[in-house]
Amino acid sequence: MTLPYERTRAIVKTEDFLRELSRDGGLPQDIRSYAKSLLRHYPSAAEVFSLGRLEECLASDTHDDEYRRRVIAFHQPLLCSSLEKER
């Protein structure tokens, strides 16, 4: 079973890896271009950590209502489920 912190680390490290690929002059141009195109819509580490904070806040009973309201209010939607039907 994958734990949330392992999933988070994998997403953040994948962004780093794609960035390295996109800048590696030793790779063919088509691979670098493909890495760049994937990065265009890939979530940044800051966005991933923001989602983590939102999930932790929603799942926790320890935060007061004001804190929870603020976390939800300041959260920007990053992902959607509508593409699930196309898989």
C-alpha positions in Angstrom: 0.0 0.0 0.0 1.3 3.4 -1.0 1.3 6.0 1.8 0.3 9.6 1.1 3.9 10.9 1.8 5.3 8.4 -0.7 2.8 9.4 -3.3 3.6 13.1 -2.7 7.3 12.5 -3.0 6.9 10.5 -6.2 4.9 13.4 -7.8 7.4 16.0 -6.7 10.4 13.9 -7.8 8.7 13.2 -11.2 8.5 16.9 -11.8 12.2 17.2 -11.0 13.0 14.3 -13.4 11.0 15.8 -16.3 12.7 19.1 -15.8 16.1 17.4 -15.9 15.1 15.6 -19.1 13.9 18.8 -20.7 17.3 20.4 -20.1 19.6 17.5 -21.0 21.4 18.5 -24.2 22.6 14.9 -24.6 19.1 13.7 -25.2 17.4 13.8 -28.6 15.3 16.9 -29.2 12.0 15.0 -29.4 12.5 13.6 -25.9 13.3 17.0 -24.5 10.3 18.5 -26.2 8.0 15.8 -24.9 9.3 16.4 -21.3 8.7 20.1 -21.7 5.2 19.5 -23.0 4.4 17.2 -20.0 5.7 19.9 -17.6 3.4 22.5 -19.1 0.5 21.1 -17.2 2.2 19.1 -14.5 1.5 20.2 -10.9 4.3 22.1 -9.2 5.6 21.0 -5.8 3.8 24.0 -4.3 0.5 22.9 -5.8 1.0 19.3 -4.6 1.7 20.4 -1.1 -1.3 22.7 -1.2 -3.5 19.7 -2.0 -1.9 17.8 0.8 -2.7 20.6 3.3 -6.3 20.7 2.1 -6.7 16.9 2.4 -5.1 16.9 5.9 -7.4 19.8 7.0 -10.5 18.1 5.7 -9.7 14.8 7.3 -8.7 16.2 10.7 -11.0 16.8 13.6 -8.4 18.9 15.4 -8.7 22.1 13.4 -11.3 24.6 14.3 -14.0 25.7 11.9 -12.3 29.0 11.1 -9.1 27.4 10.1 -10.9 24.8 8.0 -13.0 27.6 6.3 -9.8 29.6 5.4 -7.9 26.6 4.0 -10.9 25.7 1.8 -11.4 29.4 0.8 -7.8 29.9 -0.3 -7.5 26.5 -2.1 -7.4 26.8 -5.9 -8.8 23.7 -7.7 -5.9 21.8 -9.3 -7.4 18.6 -10.6 -10.8 17.3 -11.9 -12.4 13.9 -12.2 -14.2 14.5 -15.5 -11.4 12.9 -17.5 -11.9 9.6 -15.7 -14.6 8.7 -18.1 -12.2 8.9 -21.0 -9.8 6.3 -19.6 
